[in-house]
Amino acid sequence: MASRLLTRSTAARLLSHLRRRKPDPIHCLLTHGAASASLLGPTCDLPAADSALLRYPARWFSSSPAAATEAPMTADGLTVDSIASKGWTILPEAESDWRSHAAAVAQSIKLIKKRLKWGWILERTKQLAVVLERPDLWDDPVFAGRVSREHGELMGKIKSVNQFEQELIEHIEMLRLAREENDNELESESMSALADMRRSAKEKELNALLSGDNDSCSCFIEVQAGAGGTESMDWAAMIMNMYRSWAQRRGYTVTVVEEMPGEIAGLKRATIKVDGEYAFGYAKAEVGVHRLVRISPFDSGKRRHTSFAAVAVIPILGDASSRYQIKDSDLRIERFRSGGPGGQHANTTESAIRIVHFPTGITATCQNERSQHMNKASAMAVLQSRLDQLEIARQAQMNAEHTQSLNEISWGNQIRSYVLHPYRMVKDLRTNYEVSDPDSVLEGDLDDFILNYLSSSLDEANVSA
């Protein structure tokens, strides 16, 4: 019994030490054996039999890119890569099989690295580290800030994956230790920890989908009615309500920037601002034409109608990252009375603002605020984001993907079909993912469609690369 308690105490102190210890450049010089024992210091009094638990390369704790290539291993030489390559059967999560849990986590880590383009990240981090060492770097503060931010973001990704790998190895070692000492309680805790890692690995897989340059930005979502008159305007309003519900479900802040009501019902065009981390990364999956098939509530003959609405998503880059400089001389600012159903003070003053950018012909309108100044500020923010996105699209030849979705809103261009009659189904035509509950989708349950698209598009990009 005393031996078991000693071993558990030893293991607990080891794991506590590994998780508390901060990176130290000196440890980059250490190797296995006696040097590893020095990590804990002479006062830890670890028994010699537990020295195998210390088979974590000291370079693992370094913050340098080179250290990221050193992987931890168990006492019997298992690494995350070797676990992934063993072909262990992956059973349901409810099964208490450590090999199954370990294999599932290892496969997730392998997928995460693939999605993050791990080799490129390591090489890019090395290049940025060299640039950061230049003595004249801060002569250009804007460039220096951009390099520093990119280096910090990449190092954060490397650290996150490294820590997850280390955690997997720790739990496998703890499980082995528990079985050697016949400690059922510790074995149960370690098995539970592996199962928890398996669940959190799925979340990390999803996060790895959002590794684009602007994925972490907030965004504007624009919806425009297509062919179909009042029916399509009503469909555009339904689409906009769907995105507002989706954003609120995810905890994002939603602000209406522009709404142009239809003559009878619905919306001709509308824009909302979605504030929150990775709002653009998720919402970009919705760019394109959305098609609705239903019995029209506006048709006295109760005939089936097909309607279209187009969605565009624009990242909000912010002042520091804006790529397009707007000149006051390139703008024409028009003031007019707000439209809509009216109210005590509505339509009595020219508070609505329309800004036209002469060089590109892009316009931005805002009429939802009571103050002309607030409408102008909102319209300028929309215009800036549209011009930024246009510049990004020009540089990366992404015009068709992000900014041309509003051009042809008709048959043959849709990305998703919503059928309410004669059967009920929502199907994404890009991934073939479908559900038979359109009501839940129209109420904002879009995550499965978004994640399926992001996953398939990233996997296709990796295959083509």
C-alpha positions as CSV (number, residue, x, y, z in Angstrom):
1,M,0.0,0.0,0.0
2,A,2.8,2.4,0.9
3,S,4.5,1.7,-2.4
4,R,1.3,2.5,-4.3
5,L,0.8,5.8,-2.4
6,L,4.4,6.7,-3.1
7,T,4.1,6.0,-6.8
8,R,0.9,8.0,-7.0
9,S,2.5,10.9,-5.1
10,T,5.5,10.7,-7.4
11,A,3.4,10.7,-10.5
12,A,1.3,13.6,-9.3
13,R,4.4,15.7,-8.5
14,L,5.8,14.9,-11.9
15,L,2.7,15.9,-13.8
16,S,2.3,19.0,-11.7
17,H,5.9,20.0,-12.4
18,L,5.6,19.4,-16.1
19,R,2.5,21.6,-16.3
20,R,3.8,24.4,-14.2
21,R,7.3,24.7,-15.6
22,K,7.9,27.7,-17.8
23,P,10.2,27.4,-20.9
24,D,13.8,28.0,-20.2
25,P,16.4,28.5,-23.0
26,I,18.9,26.5,-20.9
27,H,16.8,23.4,-21.2
28,C,17.4,23.4,-24.9
29,L,20.9,22.1,-24.1
30,L,19.7,19.3,-21.9
31,T,19.3,15.7,-23.1
32,H,17.9,12.4,-21.6
33,G,19.2,10.6,-18.5
34,A,20.7,12.5,-15.7
35,A,20.0,15.8,-17.3
36,S,16.3,15.0,-17.3
37,A,16.3,14.3,-13.6
38,S,17.8,17.7,-13.0
39,L,14.6,19.3,-14.4
40,L,13.0,18.5,-11.1
41,G,15.9,19.4,-8.9
42,P,17.6,17.5,-6.1
43,T,14.7,18.0,-3.5
44,C,12.1,16.0,-5.4
45,D,13.5,12.6,-4.3
46,L,12.1,10.6,-7.2
47,P,12.8,6.8,-7.0
48,A,15.1,5.5,-9.7
49,A,12.3,3.2,-10.9
50,D,10.3,6.2,-12.0
51,S,13.0,7.7,-14.1
52,A,11.4,6.2,-17.2
53,L,8.6,8.7,-16.8
54,L,11.0,11.4,-17.6
55,R,11.5,10.5,-21.2
56,Y,10.3,13.8,-22.4
57,P,13.0,15.6,-24.4
58,A,14.0,18.7,-22.6
59,R,13.8,20.7,-25.9
60,W,10.0,20.1,-25.8
61,F,9.8,22.9,-23.3
62,S,11.5,25.4,-25.5
63,S,9.6,28.1,-27.3
64,S,11.8,27.9,-30.4
65,P,10.4,26.4,-33.6
66,A,13.1,23.8,-33.7
67,A,12.0,22.5,-30.4
68,A,8.5,21.9,-31.8
69,T,9.8,19.0,-33.9
70,E,10.9,17.0,-30.8
71,A,8.0,14.8,-29.7
72,P,7.5,13.2,-26.3
73,M,7.4,9.5,-25.8
74,T,6.4,6.9,-23.3
75,A,8.8,4.6,-21.4
76,D,8.3,2.0,-24.1
77,G,8.9,4.4,-27.0
78,L,5.4,5.2,-28.0
79,T,4.9,8.6,-29.7
80,V,1.8,10.2,-31.2
81,D,3.0,9.4,-34.7
82,S,3.7,5.7,-33.8
83,I,0.3,5.4,-32.1
84,A,-1.5,6.8,-35.2
85,S,0.4,4.3,-37.5
86,K,-0.4,1.2,-35.4
87,G,-3.9,0.8,-36.8
88,W,-5.5,0.2,-33.4
89,T,-9.3,-0.3,-33.7
90,I,-11.2,2.9,-32.7
91,L,-14.2,1.9,-30.7
92,P,-17.1,4.1,-29.5
93,E,-16.3,6.5,-26.7
94,A,-18.3,4.5,-24.2
95,E,-15.8,1.6,-24.4
96,S,-13.1,1.7,-21.8
97,D,-10.2,0.8,-24.1
98,W,-7.2,2.9,-23.7
99,R,-5.8,1.9,-27.1
100,S,-9.0,3.0,-28.8
101,H,-9.0,6.4,-27.0
102,A,-5.3,6.9,-27.7
103,A,-5.6,5.9,-31.4
104,A,-8.6,8.3,-31.8
105,V,-6.7,11.2,-30.2
106,A,-3.6,10.5,-32.2
107,Q,-5.6,10.4,-35.5
108,S,-7.2,13.7,-34.5
109,I,-3.7,15.3,-33.9
110,K,-2.6,14.0,-37.3
111,L,-5.6,15.5,-38.9
112,I,-5.2,18.8,-37.1
113,K,-1.6,19.1,-38.3
114,K,-2.7,18.3,-41.8
115,R,-5.3,21.1,-41.7
116,L,-2.9,23.5,-40.1
117,K,-0.2,22.7,-42.8
118,W,2.2,21.8,-40.0
119,G,5.3,21.7,-42.1
120,W,4.6,25.2,-43.5
121,I,3.9,26.6,-40.1
122,L,7.2,25.3,-38.7
123,E,9.2,26.7,-41.6
124,R,7.3,30.0,-41.6
125,T,7.9,30.4,-37.9
126,K,11.7,30.0,-38.4
127,Q,11.6,32.6,-41.1
128,L,9.7,35.1,-39.0
129,A,12.1,34.4,-36.0
130,V,15.0,35.5,-38.2
131,V,13.2,38.7,-39.2
132,L,12.4,39.5,-35.6
133,E,16.1,39.4,-34.8
134,R,16.9,42.2,-37.3
135,P,18.2,45.3,-35.4
136,D,16.4,47.6,-37.8
137,L,13.0,45.8,-37.6
138,W,11.2,48.6,-35.6
139,D,12.3,51.3,-38.1
140,D,9.0,50.3,-39.8
141,P,6.6,49.9,-36.9
142,V,3.7,48.8,-39.1
143,F,5.7,46.0,-40.7
144,A,7.3,45.0,-37.4
145,G,3.8,44.8,-35.8
146,R,2.5,42.6,-38.6
147,V,5.5,40.2,-38.3
148,S,5.3,40.1,-34.5
149,R,1.5,39.3,-34.7
150,E,2.0,36.6,-37.3
151,H,4.8,35.0,-35.3
152,G,2.8,35.1,-32.1
153,E,-0.2,33.5,-33.8
154,L,1.8,30.7,-35.3
155,M,3.7,30.0,-32.1
156,G,0.3,29.8,-30.3
157,K,-0.8,27.1,-32.7
158,I,2.4,25.2,-32.3
159,K,2.2,25.4,-28.5
160,S,-1.4,24.3,-28.4
161,V,-0.7,21.1,-30.5
162,N,2.5,20.3,-28.6
163,Q,0.8,20.6,-25.3
164,F,-2.0,18.3,-26.5
165,E,0.5,15.7,-27.7
166,Q,2.3,15.9,-24.3
167,E,-0.9,15.5,-22.4
168,L,-1.7,12.3,-24.4
169,I,1.6,10.7,-23.6
170,E,1.3,11.7,-19.9
171,H,-2.1,10.0,-19.6
172,I,-0.8,6.8,-21.3
173,E,2.1,6.7,-18.9
174,M,-0.1,7.3,-15.9
175,L,-2.3,4.4,-17.0
176,R,0.7,2.1,-17.3
177,L,1.9,3.1,-13.9
178,A,-1.6,2.5,-12.4
179,R,-1.7,-1.0,-13.8
180,E,1.8,-1.8,-12.6
181,E,0.8,-0.8,-9.1
182,N,-2.7,-2.3,-9.3
183,D,-4.2,1.1,-8.5
184,N,-7.8,0.9,-9.8
185,E,-8.6,4.5,-8.8
186,L,-5.7,6.0,-10.7
187,E,-6.5,3.7,-13.7
188,S,-10.1,4.9,-13.7
189,E,-9.0,8.5,-13.6
190,S,-6.5,8.0,-16.4
191,M,-9.0,6.2,-18.6
192,S,-11.5,9.0,-18.0
193,A,-8.9,11.6,-18.9
194,L,-8.2,9.8,-22.2
195,A,-11.9,9.8,-23.0
196,D,-12.1,13.5,-22.2
197,M,-9.1,14.1,-24.5
198,R,-10.9,12.3,-27.3
199,R,-13.9,14.6,-27.0
200,S,-11.8,17.8,-26.8
201,A,-9.8,16.5,-29.9
202,K,-13.0,16.8,-32.0
203,E,-13.3,20.5,-30.9
204,K,-9.7,21.1,-31.9
205,E,-10.3,19.5,-35.3
206,L,-13.0,22.0,-35.9
207,N,-10.8,24.9,-34.7
208,A,-8.1,23.8,-37.2
209,L,-10.6,24.4,-40.0
210,L,-10.4,28.2,-39.2
211,S,-6.8,28.9,-40.0
212,G,-7.2,31.4,-42.8
213,D,-5.8,34.9,-42.8
214,N,-9.0,36.6,-41.8
215,D,-11.0,33.8,-40.2
216,S,-10.7,35.3,-36.7
217,C,-12.4,38.6,-37.9
218,S,-15.9,39.8,-37.3
219,C,-17.9,40.3,-40.6
220,F,-20.7,41.8,-42.5
221,I,-23.4,39.4,-43.9
222,E,-25.3,40.8,-46.9
223,V,-28.5,39.2,-48.3
224,Q,-30.1,40.3,-51.6
225,A,-33.3,39.0,-53.1
226,G,-33.1,37.5,-56.5
227,A,-35.6,36.6,-59.2
228,G,-39.1,36.0,-58.0
229,G,-40.5,39.4,-56.9
230,T,-42.3,39.5,-53.6
231,E,-41.7,35.8,-53.0
232,S,-37.9,36.2,-53.3
233,M,-38.0,39.3,-51.1
234,D,-39.8,37.3,-48.4
235,W,-37.2,34.6,-48.8
236,A,-34.4,37.1,-48.4
237,A,-36.0,38.2,-45.1
238,M,-36.2,34.6,-44.0
239,I,-32.6,34.1,-44.8
240,M,-31.5,37.2,-42.9
241,N,-33.5,36.0,-39.8
242,M,-31.8,32.6,-40.1
243,Y,-28.4,34.2,-39.9
244,R,-29.4,36.5,-37.0
245,S,-30.6,33.5,-35.1
246,W,-27.4,31.5,-35.9
247,A,-25.1,34.3,-34.8
248,Q,-27.0,34.8,-31.6
249,R,-26.8,31.1,-30.9
250,R,-23.1,31.3,-31.1
251,G,-23.0,34.2,-28.8
252,Y,-22.1,36.8,-31.4
253,T,-23.3,40.4,-31.3
254,V,-25.6,41.3,-34.2
255,T,-26.3,44.8,-35.5
256,V,-28.5,45.7,-38.4
257,V,-26.6,48.1,-40.7
258,E,-29.0,48.3,-43.6
259,E,-32.5,47.1,-44.5
260,M,-34.3,47.9,-47.8
261,P,-37.9,46.6,-47.4
262,G,-39.8,45.2,-50.2
263,E,-43.0,46.9,-51.6
264,I,-45.3,44.3,-50.2
265,A,-43.3,42.0,-47.9
266,G,-39.7,40.9,-47.1
267,L,-36.5,42.6,-48.0
268,K,-34.9,43.7,-51.2
269,R,-31.5,43.9,-49.6
270,A,-30.1,43.8,-46.0
271,T,-26.8,43.9,-44.2
272,I,-26.0,42.9,-40.6
273,K,-22.7,43.2,-38.7
274,V,-21.7,40.1,-36.8
275,D,-19.2,40.8,-34.0
276,G,-17.3,37.9,-32.5
277,E,-14.2,35.7,-32.7
278,Y,-14.1,33.6,-35.9
279,A,-17.4,35.1,-37.2
280,F,-16.0,35.4,-40.7
281,G,-14.3,32.0,-40.6
282,Y,-17.7,30.3,-40.0
283,A,-19.9,32.6,-42.1
284,K,-17.8,32.4,-45.2
285,A,-19.2,29.0,-45.8
286,E,-22.6,30.6,-46.6
287,V,-21.4,32.7,-49.6
288,G,-23.6,31.9,-52.6
289,V,-27.1,31.6,-53.8
290,H,-29.8,29.9,-51.7
291,R,-32.9,28.4,-53.3
292,L,-36.3,27.9,-51.7
293,V,-39.2,25.7,-53.0
294,R,-42.5,26.1,-51.3
295,I,-46.3,26.8,-51.7
296,S,-46.3,30.6,-51.9
297,P,-48.3,32.4,-49.2
298,F,-48.7,35.2,-51.7
299,D,-50.3,33.1,-54.4
300,S,-54.1,32.7,-54.1
301,G,-53.9,29.6,-56.3
302,K,-51.6,27.9,-53.8
303,R,-49.1,27.0,-56.4
304,R,-45.5,26.0,-55.8
305,H,-42.9,28.7,-56.3
306,T,-39.1,28.7,-56.5
307,S,-37.2,31.7,-55.0
308,F,-33.6,32.8,-54.8
309,A,-31.6,34.9,-52.5
310,A,-27.8,35.6,-52.6
311,V,-25.5,35.9,-49.6
312,A,-22.1,37.6,-49.4
313,V,-19.8,37.7,-46.4
314,I,-17.2,40.4,-45.9
315,P,-14.5,40.3,-43.1
316,I,-14.0,43.4,-41.0
317,L,-10.2,43.8,-41.0
318,G,-10.1,46.8,-38.6
319,D,-8.0,50.0,-39.0
320,A,-4.6,48.3,-38.4
321,S,-5.0,45.8,-41.1
322,S,-7.0,47.7,-43.7
323,R,-5.5,47.2,-47.2
324,Y,-7.4,50.0,-49.0
325,Q,-6.8,53.7,-48.3
326,I,-10.0,55.7,-49.0
327,K,-9.5,59.3,-50.2
328,D,-12.2,61.9,-49.3
329,S,-12.0,63.2,-52.9
330,D,-13.1,59.7,-54.2
331,L,-16.4,59.8,-52.2
332,R,-19.8,61.2,-52.9
333,I,-22.0,61.4,-49.8
334,E,-25.8,61.5,-50.4
335,R,-28.4,62.2,-47.7
336,F,-32.0,61.2,-48.0
337,R,-35.0,60.3,-45.8
338,S,-35.1,56.9,-44.3
339,G,-37.5,54.4,-45.8
340,G,-39.6,51.8,-43.9
341,P,-42.9,51.6,-42.0
342,G,-42.4,55.0,-40.4
343,G,-42.8,56.1,-36.8
344,Q,-42.9,59.3,-34.7
345,H,-39.7,60.8,-36.2
346,A,-39.0,58.5,-39.1
347,N,-39.0,59.9,-42.6
348,T,-39.1,63.5,-41.3
349,T,-35.3,64.3,-41.6
350,E,-32.6,63.4,-44.1
351,S,-30.7,61.2,-41.7
352,A,-30.1,58.2,-44.1
353,I,-26.6,58.2,-45.8
354,R,-25.5,56.7,-49.0
355,I,-21.7,56.8,-49.8
356,V,-20.5,56.2,-53.4
357,H,-16.9,55.4,-54.1
358,F,-16.1,56.8,-57.6
359,P,-13.1,54.6,-58.6
360,T,-14.8,51.3,-58.0
361,G,-18.5,52.3,-58.1
362,I,-19.1,50.5,-54.8
363,T,-21.8,52.0,-52.6
364,A,-22.7,51.6,-48.9
365,T,-26.0,52.7,-47.3
366,C,-27.2,53.0,-43.7
367,Q,-30.5,54.3,-42.6
368,N,-31.2,52.4,-39.3
369,E,-29.7,54.9,-36.9
370,R,-31.6,58.1,-35.8
371,S,-28.5,60.2,-36.2
372,Q,-27.0,61.2,-39.5
373,H,-23.5,61.0,-38.0
374,M,-24.1,57.5,-36.8
375,N,-25.5,56.4,-40.2
376,K,-22.4,57.9,-41.9
377,A,-20.0,56.1,-39.6
378,S,-21.8,52.8,-40.2
379,A,-21.9,53.3,-43.9
380,M,-18.1,54.2,-43.9
381,A,-17.4,51.0,-42.0
382,V,-19.3,48.9,-44.6
383,L,-17.6,50.7,-47.5
384,Q,-14.2,50.2,-46.0
385,S,-14.8,46.4,-45.5
386,R,-16.1,46.1,-49.1
387,L,-13.1,47.8,-50.5
388,D,-10.7,45.8,-48.3
389,Q,-12.4,42.6,-49.5
390,L,-12.1,43.8,-53.1
391,E,-8.4,44.4,-52.7
392,I,-7.9,41.0,-51.1
393,A,-9.9,39.3,-53.9
394,R,-7.8,41.1,-56.5
395,Q,-4.5,40.1,-54.9
396,A,-5.5,36.5,-54.3
397,Q,-7.9,36.1,-57.3
398,M,-10.7,35.3,-54.9
399,N,-13.3,37.5,-56.5
400,A,-15.6,34.7,-57.6
401,E,-15.6,33.1,-54.1
402,H,-16.3,36.1,-52.0
403,T,-17.6,39.1,-53.9
404,Q,-19.4,37.9,-57.0
405,S,-22.1,35.8,-55.3
406,L,-24.6,38.6,-55.9
407,N,-24.1,38.8,-59.6
408,E,-26.2,35.9,-60.9
409,I,-29.0,35.0,-58.5
410,S,-30.8,32.3,-60.5
411,W,-30.9,28.7,-61.6
412,G,-27.6,26.8,-61.8
413,N,-25.8,29.0,-59.3
414,Q,-27.2,27.8,-56.0
415,I,-25.2,26.3,-53.2
416,R,-28.1,25.1,-51.1
417,S,-31.7,24.1,-51.6
418,Y,-34.5,24.5,-49.0
419,V,-37.5,22.4,-50.1
420,L,-40.7,22.8,-48.1
421,H,-43.0,21.2,-50.7
422,P,-43.8,18.5,-51.9
423,Y,-41.2,17.0,-49.4
424,R,-39.2,18.6,-46.7
425,M,-35.4,18.8,-47.0
426,V,-32.4,21.1,-46.9
427,K,-29.4,20.0,-49.0
428,D,-26.0,21.5,-49.5
429,L,-25.2,21.0,-53.2
430,R,-21.4,21.4,-52.6
431,T,-21.1,18.6,-50.0
432,N,-24.4,16.6,-50.5
433,Y,-25.0,17.0,-46.8
434,E,-28.7,17.1,-46.1
435,V,-31.3,17.1,-43.3
436,S,-35.0,16.5,-43.3
437,D,-35.9,19.2,-40.7
438,P,-35.9,22.6,-42.6
439,D,-37.6,24.3,-39.7
440,S,-34.6,23.9,-37.4
441,V,-32.2,25.1,-40.2
442,L,-34.3,28.2,-40.8
443,E,-34.2,28.8,-37.0
444,G,-30.4,29.1,-37.1
445,D,-29.2,25.5,-36.8
446,L,-26.5,25.8,-39.5
447,D,-23.4,24.5,-37.7
448,D,-23.4,21.1,-39.3
449,F,-23.7,22.6,-42.8
450,I,-20.9,25.0,-42.1
451,L,-18.5,22.5,-40.6
452,N,-19.2,19.9,-43.4
453,Y,-18.4,22.5,-46.0
454,L,-15.3,23.9,-44.3
455,S,-14.0,20.3,-43.8
456,S,-14.6,19.2,-47.3
457,S,-13.1,22.4,-48.9
458,L,-10.0,22.2,-46.8
459,D,-9.5,18.5,-47.6
460,E,-9.9,19.3,-51.3
461,A,-7.4,22.1,-51.0
462,N,-4.9,19.7,-49.4
463,V,-5.4,17.0,-52.0
464,S,-4.9,19.5,-54.9
465,A,-1.8,20.9,-53.2
